[in-house]
Amino acid sequence: MRALAEFIMRGRVQATLIVAGCAALPFLFWLSAAAGCLVLLRRGPRDALSILSWALLPALAWWFMGEPRTLMVLLGTLGLAMLLRAGQPWYRVLLVSVALGVVYGVVLGTVFREPIGAMAQELEKLLPQILSGLYDKLSDVERARLGALIAPVLTGLIAALMQVVSVLSLILGRYWQALLYNPGGFASEFRSIRLPLGPALLLLACMLVGPNFGPQMAMLTPLCSVALFFAGLALIHGLVAKKRLAKFWLVGLYVTLLLFMQLIYPLLVVLAIVDSLIDFRGRLAPKDADKGSADGEG
């Protein structure tokens, strides 16, 4: 990864080759967005514009071929990078990513309305099998309401996945920047991410209450969870660093996350909300204050 970051920052030609080339290749748009973030964060928007504009050409070509995600993720990630470069804290970047996810959802709901609708119809047919005997106990109104939620939730899940890709691309770009110019700086930033209580409760309310205001509002549930998810990851990283635990714990976290996503993901969301109330890292700080930095990355 360091070699690739050094190659990107070697000059305009090299940066343009990676940013534009990855945008042109299928399934590598995330790498284009990460490289664009590195250039933007290091050189600023004025110097980076001539490089990033070349990435827009293949992204626009993908859009006209019916694939808008490359352009959406590229522009969305660069927008988040602009906030970070302007000095905004990470928790605000995560909150803005929720709004970005809503934009993703609206665009996806327009461009892919028919495929998503067809998928929703197929899933609705499978509901009696998925819910087993519970589906038979529902009234006709409840079944209709449940069926109306499927398409918005599917749209929200796809948009949330793109939101995750955007945040991960920004994280990779920021990591590269710290790796080359400020070793350890990103680790300190990420470990300190904590959502304030007000925004955390607002995200929770949108997740739980949003669907009651209409089927389309169900899209907010997966989108709001993304910000809390990353805050939960930051909490675990911060606790491991403060307690000077072995990196094995982090490896175990990510392996478990891959194997049991449906269990670990909501657990991290809940931990992020509880951390907004309790501030686990803040409570550990006084005990560790006299012991110095865990790894010299402060």
TORKEGU-79446 format. One record per residue (C-alpha): chain; x, y, z; residue in one letter; residue number from 1. Coordinates in steps of 0.001 Angstrom, whole numbers. Example, Ala and Ser with C-alpha at 12.3 -4.5 7.8 and 13.67 -1.06 7.14 Angstrom:
<rs>
+-------+---------+---------+---------+-----+-----+
: chain :       u :       v :       w : res :   n :
+-------+---------+---------+---------+-----+-----+
:     A :   12300 :   -4500 :    7800 :   A :   1 :
:     A :   13670 :   -1060 :    7140 :   S :   2 :
+-------+---------+---------+---------+-----+-----+
</rs>
This chain:
<rs>
+-------+---------+---------+---------+-----+-----+
: chain :       u :       v :       w : res :   n :
+-------+---------+---------+---------+-----+-----+
:     A :       0 :       0 :       0 :   M :   1 :
:     A :    2849 :    2399 :     813 :   R :   2 :
:     A :    4445 :    1776 :   -2589 :   A :   3 :
:     A :    1172 :    2607 :   -4328 :   L :   4 :
:     A :     753 :    5806 :   -2272 :   A :   5 :
:     A :    4318 :    6854 :   -3086 :   E :   6 :
:     A :    3682 :    6193 :   -6775 :   F :   7 :
:     A :     518 :    8320 :   -6711 :   I :   8 :
:     A :    2332 :   11251 :   -5094 :   M :   9 :
:     A :    5377 :   10995 :   -7356 :   R :  10 :
:     A :    3876 :   13350 :   -9918 :   G :  11 :
:     A :     795 :   14438 :  -11838 :   R :  12 :
:     A :    1183 :   11790 :  -14530 :   V :  13 :
:     A :    1366 :    8960 :  -12004 :   Q :  14 :
:     A :   -1566 :   10310 :   -9972 :   A :  15 :
:     A :   -3679 :   10767 :  -13102 :   T :  16 :
:     A :   -2855 :    7242 :  -14252 :   L :  17 :
:     A :   -4108 :    5676 :  -11010 :   I :  18 :
:     A :   -7104 :    7954 :  -10421 :   V :  19 :
:     A :   -8399 :    7821 :  -14001 :   A :  20 :
:     A :   -7309 :    4246 :  -14735 :   G :  21 :
:     A :   -9026 :    2763 :  -11690 :   C :  22 :
:     A :  -12176 :    4760 :  -12445 :   A :  23 :
:     A :  -12234 :    3206 :  -15910 :   A :  24 :
:     A :  -11846 :    -371 :  -14662 :   L :  25 :
:     A :  -14822 :   -2315 :  -13267 :   P :  26 :
:     A :  -14937 :   -2728 :   -9471 :   F :  27 :
:     A :  -11878 :    -500 :   -8867 :   L :  28 :
:     A :  -13751 :    2803 :   -8513 :   F :  29 :
:     A :  -13120 :    2643 :   -4744 :   W :  30 :
:     A :   -9369 :    2721 :   -5376 :   L :  31 :
:     A :   -9825 :    5699 :   -7701 :   S :  32 :
:     A :  -11763 :    7500 :   -4964 :   A :  33 :
:     A :   -9085 :    6676 :   -2366 :   A :  34 :
:     A :   -6296 :    7913 :   -4638 :   A :  35 :
:     A :   -8287 :   11060 :   -5403 :   G :  36 :
:     A :   -8690 :   11661 :   -1657 :   C :  37 :
:     A :   -4941 :   11348 :   -1140 :   L :  38 :
:     A :   -4232 :   13916 :   -3847 :   V :  39 :
:     A :   -6955 :   16257 :   -2597 :   L :  40 :
:     A :   -5961 :   16019 :    1059 :   L :  41 :
:     A :   -2284 :   16614 :     319 :   R :  42 :
:     A :   -2348 :   19154 :   -2501 :   R :  43 :
:     A :   -5665 :   20884 :   -1998 :   G :  44 :
:     A :   -8574 :   21294 :   -4415 :   P :  45 :
:     A :   -6871 :   23799 :   -6717 :   R :  46 :
:     A :   -3824 :   21652 :   -7479 :   D :  47 :
:     A :   -5824 :   18428 :   -7480 :   A :  48 :
:     A :   -8498 :   19632 :   -9907 :   L :  49 :
:     A :   -6446 :   18943 :  -13027 :   S :  50 :
:     A :   -5881 :   15358 :  -11876 :   I :  51 :
:     A :   -9362 :   14617 :  -10576 :   L :  52 :
:     A :  -11033 :   15979 :  -13705 :   S :  53 :
:     A :   -9519 :   13124 :  -15701 :   W :  54 :
:     A :  -11207 :   10615 :  -13396 :   A :  55 :
:     A :  -14576 :   12201 :  -14135 :   L :  56 :
:     A :  -14342 :   11223 :  -17823 :   L :  57 :
:     A :  -14500 :    7432 :  -17338 :   P :  58 :
:     A :  -16949 :    7926 :  -14461 :   A :  59 :
:     A :  -19271 :    9869 :  -16759 :   L :  60 :
:     A :  -18853 :    7189 :  -19417 :   A :  61 :
:     A :  -19968 :    4553 :  -16900 :   W :  62 :
:     A :  -22959 :    6750 :  -16024 :   W :  63 :
:     A :  -24087 :    6902 :  -19665 :   F :  64 :
:     A :  -23708 :    3128 :  -19881 :   M :  65 :
:     A :  -26164 :    2747 :  -17013 :   G :  66 :
:     A :  -23693 :    2424 :  -14137 :   E :  67 :
:     A :  -23874 :    5570 :  -11975 :   P :  68 :
:     A :  -22087 :    4199 :   -8907 :   R :  69 :
:     A :  -18567 :    5047 :  -10085 :   T :  70 :
:     A :  -19353 :    8744 :  -10465 :   L :  71 :
:     A :  -21473 :    8846 :   -7313 :   M :  72 :
:     A :  -18828 :    7256 :   -5076 :   V :  73 :
:     A :  -16047 :    9350 :   -6584 :   L :  74 :
:     A :  -17858 :   12665 :   -6093 :   L :  75 :
:     A :  -19252 :   11653 :   -2705 :   G :  76 :
:     A :  -15885 :   10555 :   -1346 :   T :  77 :
:     A :  -14156 :   13700 :   -2588 :   L :  78 :
:     A :  -16879 :   15772 :    -932 :   G :  79 :
:     A :  -16188 :   14051 :    2394 :   L :  80 :
:     A :  -12457 :   14611 :    1846 :   A :  81 :
:     A :  -13098 :   18324 :    1385 :   M :  82 :
:     A :  -14746 :   18430 :    4806 :   L :  83 :
:     A :  -11812 :   16629 :    6375 :   L :  84 :
:     A :   -9311 :   18937 :    4725 :   R :  85 :
:     A :  -11301 :   21947 :    5961 :   A :  86 :
:     A :  -10625 :   20783 :    9516 :   G :  87 :
:     A :  -13987 :   19186 :   10287 :   Q :  88 :
:     A :  -13774 :   16371 :   12870 :   P :  89 :
:     A :  -14374 :   12795 :   11836 :   W :  90 :
:     A :  -17702 :   12520 :   13627 :   Y :  91 :
:     A :  -19102 :   15337 :   11476 :   R :  92 :
:     A :  -17764 :   13645 :    8355 :   V :  93 :
:     A :  -19618 :   10477 :    9386 :   L :  94 :
:     A :  -22816 :   12446 :    9987 :   L :  95 :
:     A :  -22523 :   14092 :    6558 :   V :  96 :
:     A :  -22030 :   10619 :    5082 :   S :  97 :
:     A :  -25619 :    9865 :    6157 :   V :  98 :
:     A :  -26859 :   12767 :    4034 :   A :  99 :
:     A :  -24619 :   11492 :    1253 :   L : 100 :
:     A :  -26244 :    8077 :    1593 :   G : 101 :
:     A :  -29673 :    9680 :    1215 :   V : 102 :
:     A :  -28503 :   11241 :   -2044 :   V : 103 :
:     A :  -27220 :    7854 :   -3155 :   Y : 104 :
:     A :  -30586 :    6322 :   -2297 :   G : 105 :
:     A :  -32559 :    8911 :   -4242 :   V : 106 :
:     A :  -30387 :    8468 :   -7335 :   V : 107 :
:     A :  -30456 :    4680 :   -7106 :   L : 108 :
:     A :  -34218 :    4695 :   -6590 :   G : 109 :
:     A :  -34565 :    6675 :   -9805 :   T : 110 :
:     A :  -32012 :    4911 :  -12007 :   V : 111 :
:     A :  -32653 :    1357 :  -10792 :   F : 112 :
:     A :  -36340 :    1651 :   -9971 :   R : 113 :
:     A :  -37425 :   -1256 :  -12185 :   E : 114 :
:     A :  -34710 :   -3777 :  -11127 :   P : 115 :
:     A :  -35214 :   -2926 :   -7447 :   I : 116 :
:     A :  -38985 :   -3174 :   -7855 :   G : 117 :
:     A :  -38665 :   -6586 :   -9511 :   A : 118 :
:     A :  -36364 :   -7799 :   -6744 :   M : 119 :
:     A :  -38797 :   -6506 :   -4126 :   A : 120 :
:     A :  -41655 :   -8430 :   -5735 :   Q : 121 :
:     A :  -39650 :  -11647 :   -5660 :   E : 122 :
:     A :  -38756 :  -11117 :   -2015 :   L : 123 :
:     A :  -42385 :  -10404 :   -1179 :   E : 124 :
:     A :  -43319 :  -13792 :   -2589 :   K : 125 :
:     A :  -40788 :  -15409 :    -268 :   L : 126 :
:     A :  -42051 :  -13663 :    2871 :   L : 127 :
:     A :  -44375 :  -16544 :    3895 :   P : 128 :
:     A :  -41363 :  -18883 :    3896 :   Q : 129 :
:     A :  -38981 :  -16402 :    5528 :   I : 130 :
:     A :  -41363 :  -15433 :    8328 :   L : 131 :
:     A :  -42785 :  -18940 :    8648 :   S : 132 :
:     A :  -45970 :  -19008 :   10744 :   G : 133 :
:     A :  -45665 :  -15356 :   11752 :   L : 134 :
:     A :  -46692 :  -14173 :    8278 :   Y : 135 :
:     A :  -50019 :  -16036 :    8508 :   D : 136 :
:     A :  -50888 :  -14148 :   11696 :   K : 137 :
:     A :  -50519 :  -10748 :   10035 :   L : 138 :
:     A :  -53586 :   -8887 :    8817 :   S : 139 :
:     A :  -53964 :   -7811 :    5188 :   D : 140 :
:     A :  -53061 :   -4223 :    6137 :   V : 141 :
:     A :  -49915 :   -5358 :    7942 :   E : 142 :
:     A :  -48906 :   -7544 :    5015 :   R : 143 :
:     A :  -49398 :   -4661 :    2605 :   A : 144 :
:     A :  -47352 :   -2362 :    4813 :   R : 145 :
:     A :  -44580 :   -4959 :    5103 :   L : 146 :
:     A :  -44518 :   -5410 :    1339 :   G : 147 :
:     A :  -44314 :   -1651 :     791 :   A : 148 :
:     A :  -41193 :   -1496 :    2966 :   L : 149 :
:     A :  -39190 :   -3995 :     916 :   I : 150 :
:     A :  -38221 :   -1735 :   -2008 :   A : 151 :
:     A :  -37145 :    1248 :     167 :   P : 152 :
:     A :  -35137 :   -1025 :    2448 :   V : 153 :
:     A :  -33421 :   -2643 :    -542 :   L : 154 :
:     A :  -32611 :     802 :   -1921 :   T : 155 :
:     A :  -31316 :    1860 :    1480 :   G : 156 :
:     A :  -29129 :   -1236 :    1778 :   L : 157 :
:     A :  -27525 :    -629 :   -1613 :   I : 158 :
:     A :  -27053 :    3058 :    -808 :   A : 159 :
:     A :  -25614 :    2146 :    2609 :   A : 160 :
:     A :  -23125 :    -175 :     924 :   L : 161 :
:     A :  -22020 :    2699 :   -1318 :   M : 162 :
:     A :  -21854 :    4924 :    1760 :   Q : 163 :
:     A :  -19563 :    2382 :    3427 :   V : 164 :
:     A :  -17374 :    2257 :     319 :   V : 165 :
:     A :  -17142 :    6055 :     307 :   S : 166 :
:     A :  -16096 :    6199 :    3964 :   V : 167 :
:     A :  -13623 :    3338 :    3520 :   L : 168 :
:     A :  -12105 :    5067 :     482 :   S : 169 :
:     A :  -11720 :    8251 :    2521 :   L : 170 :
:     A :  -10157 :    6263 :    5355 :   I : 171 :
:     A :   -7688 :    4668 :    2935 :   L : 172 :
:     A :   -6785 :    8036 :    1430 :   G : 173 :
:     A :   -6293 :    9572 :    4882 :   R : 174 :
:     A :   -4237 :    6548 :    5975 :   Y : 175 :
:     A :   -1986 :    6944 :    2939 :   W : 176 :
:     A :   -1516 :   10633 :    3702 :   Q : 177 :
:     A :    -515 :    9885 :    7295 :   A : 178 :
:     A :    1703 :    7003 :    6220 :   L : 179 :
:     A :    3723 :    9266 :    3927 :   L : 180 :
:     A :    3698 :   12584 :    5764 :   Y : 181 :
:     A :    2484 :   12059 :    9359 :   N : 182 :
:     A :    3162 :    8521 :   10599 :   P : 183 :
:     A :     715 :    7507 :   13307 :   G : 184 :
:     A :   -1507 :   10532 :   12762 :   G : 185 :
:     A :   -4401 :    8607 :   11280 :   F : 186 :
:     A :   -4364 :    6018 :   14076 :   A : 187 :
:     A :   -4760 :    8793 :   16637 :   S : 188 :
:     A :   -7573 :   10396 :   14616 :   E : 189 :
:     A :   -9541 :    7217 :   14100 :   F : 190 :
:     A :   -9255 :    5998 :   17678 :   R : 191 :
:     A :  -10713 :    9235 :   18981 :   S : 192 :
:     A :  -13885 :    9193 :   16866 :   I : 193 :
:     A :  -16945 :    9462 :   19111 :   R : 194 :
:     A :  -20394 :   10670 :   18190 :   L : 195 :
:     A :  -21860 :   13287 :   20567 :   P : 196 :
:     A :  -24955 :   12199 :   22438 :   L : 197 :
:     A :  -27397 :   14424 :   20526 :   G : 198 :
:     A :  -26475 :   13241 :   17002 :   P : 199 :
:     A :  -26229 :    9632 :   18181 :   A : 200 :
:     A :  -29749 :    9713 :   19624 :   L : 201 :
:     A :  -31024 :   11444 :   16489 :   L : 202 :
:     A :  -29566 :    8670 :   14334 :   L : 203 :
:     A :  -31147 :    6074 :   16607 :   L : 204 :
:     A :  -34514 :    7821 :   16390 :   A : 205 :
:     A :  -34327 :    7928 :   12582 :   C : 206 :
:     A :  -33521 :    4221 :   12506 :   M : 207 :
:     A :  -36378 :    3207 :   14788 :   L : 208 :
:     A :  -39077 :    5779 :   14074 :   V : 209 :
:     A :  -38356 :    6708 :   10460 :   G : 210 :
:     A :  -40416 :    3891 :    8857 :   P : 211 :
:     A :  -43493 :    5099 :   10772 :   N : 212 :
:     A :  -43516 :    8277 :    8668 :   F : 213 :
:     A :  -43841 :    6419 :    5378 :   G : 214 :
:     A :  -42316 :    3479 :    3530 :   P : 215 :
:     A :  -39659 :    5632 :    1847 :   Q : 216 :
:     A :  -38329 :    6699 :    5248 :   M : 217 :
:     A :  -37370 :    3062 :    5893 :   A : 218 :
:     A :  -34339 :    3787 :    3754 :   M : 219 :
:     A :  -32906 :    5790 :    6684 :   L : 220 :
:     A :  -32459 :    2736 :    8900 :   T : 221 :
:     A :  -29415 :    1232 :    7110 :   P : 222 :
:     A :  -28021 :    4671 :    6220 :   L : 223 :
:     A :  -28006 :    5970 :    9802 :   C : 224 :
:     A :  -26464 :    2749 :   11067 :   S : 225 :
:     A :  -23312 :    3275 :    8974 :   V : 226 :
:     A :  -22132 :    6295 :   10968 :   A : 227 :
:     A :  -22736 :    4434 :   14226 :   L : 228 :
:     A :  -20960 :    1365 :   12875 :   F : 229 :
:     A :  -17748 :    3266 :   12143 :   F : 230 :
:     A :  -17972 :    4998 :   15516 :   A : 231 :
:     A :  -18231 :    1531 :   17096 :   G : 232 :
:     A :  -15146 :     359 :   15212 :   L : 233 :
:     A :  -13253 :    3443 :   16382 :   A : 234 :
:     A :  -14307 :    2686 :   19956 :   L : 235 :
:     A :  -12854 :    -834 :   19796 :   I : 236 :
:     A :   -9611 :     455 :   18254 :   H : 237 :
:     A :   -9381 :    3121 :   20945 :   G : 238 :
:     A :   -9974 :     668 :   23795 :   L : 239 :
:     A :   -7400 :   -1779 :   22429 :   V : 240 :
:     A :   -4828 :    1030 :   22234 :   A : 241 :
:     A :   -5597 :    2444 :   25700 :   K : 242 :
:     A :   -5493 :    -969 :   27358 :   K : 243 :
:     A :   -2357 :   -1890 :   25361 :   R : 244 :
:     A :   -3923 :   -5109 :   24178 :   L : 245 :
:     A :   -2380 :   -7251 :   21466 :   A : 246 :
:     A :   -3346 :   -6602 :   17843 :   K : 247 :
:     A :   -4813 :  -10091 :   17908 :   F : 248 :
:     A :   -7999 :   -8577 :   19345 :   W : 249 :
:     A :   -8455 :   -6357 :   16300 :   L : 250 :
:     A :   -7746 :   -9230 :   13937 :   V : 251 :
:     A :  -10326 :  -11280 :   15788 :   G : 252 :
:     A :  -12821 :   -8425 :   15537 :   L : 253 :
:     A :  -12579 :   -8178 :   11757 :   Y : 254 :
:     A :  -12573 :  -11938 :   11211 :   V : 255 :
:     A :  -15668 :  -12248 :   13396 :   T : 256 :
:     A :  -17244 :   -9304 :   11580 :   L : 257 :
:     A :  -16793 :  -11060 :    8240 :   L : 258 :
:     A :  -18136 :  -14379 :    9522 :   L : 259 :
:     A :  -21001 :  -13064 :   11655 :   F : 260 :
:     A :  -21865 :   -9725 :   10093 :   M : 261 :
:     A :  -25531 :   -9965 :   11092 :   Q : 262 :
:     A :  -24519 :  -10164 :   14778 :   L : 263 :
:     A :  -21373 :   -8006 :   15068 :   I : 264 :
:     A :  -22646 :   -5098 :   12968 :   Y : 265 :
:     A :  -25651 :   -4267 :   15215 :   P : 266 :
:     A :  -23489 :   -4889 :   18289 :   L : 267 :
:     A :  -21029 :   -2200 :   17147 :   L : 268 :
:     A :  -23953 :     146 :   16469 :   V : 269 :
:     A :  -25235 :    -371 :   20013 :   V : 270 :
:     A :  -21744 :     100 :   21477 :   L : 271 :
:     A :  -21395 :    3414 :   19648 :   A : 272 :
:     A :  -24675 :    4654 :   21130 :   I : 273 :
:     A :  -23679 :    3531 :   24636 :   V : 274 :
:     A :  -20273 :    5171 :   24194 :   D : 275 :
:     A :  -22006 :    8454 :   23391 :   S : 276 :
:     A :  -23662 :    8167 :   26796 :   L : 277 :
:     A :  -20748 :    6864 :   28864 :   I : 278 :
:     A :  -17543 :    7761 :   26963 :   D : 279 :
:     A :  -15510 :    4620 :   27677 :   F : 280 :
:     A :  -12214 :    6077 :   26413 :   R : 281 :
:     A :  -12654 :    9242 :   28444 :   G : 282 :
:     A :  -13157 :    7177 :   31608 :   R : 283 :
:     A :   -9943 :    5269 :   30917 :   L : 284 :
:     A :   -7895 :    8408 :   30176 :   A : 285 :
:     A :   -7160 :    9478 :   33810 :   P : 286 :
:     A :   -5791 :    6035 :   34663 :   K : 287 :
:     A :   -3495 :    6046 :   31661 :   D : 288 :
:     A :   -2497 :    9710 :   31785 :   A : 289 :
:     A :     742 :    9070 :   33684 :   D : 290 :
:     A :    1793 :    6097 :   31623 :   K : 291 :
:     A :    2477 :    7893 :   28358 :   G : 292 :
:     A :    1406 :    7027 :   24867 :   S : 293 :
:     A :     760 :    3427 :   24010 :   A : 294 :
:     A :    2651 :    3461 :   20730 :   D : 295 :
:     A :    3972 :    6956 :   20166 :   G : 296 :
:     A :    1198 :    7847 :   17753 :   E : 297 :
:     A :    -382 :   10673 :   19738 :   G : 298 :
+-------+---------+---------+---------+-----+-----+
</rs>
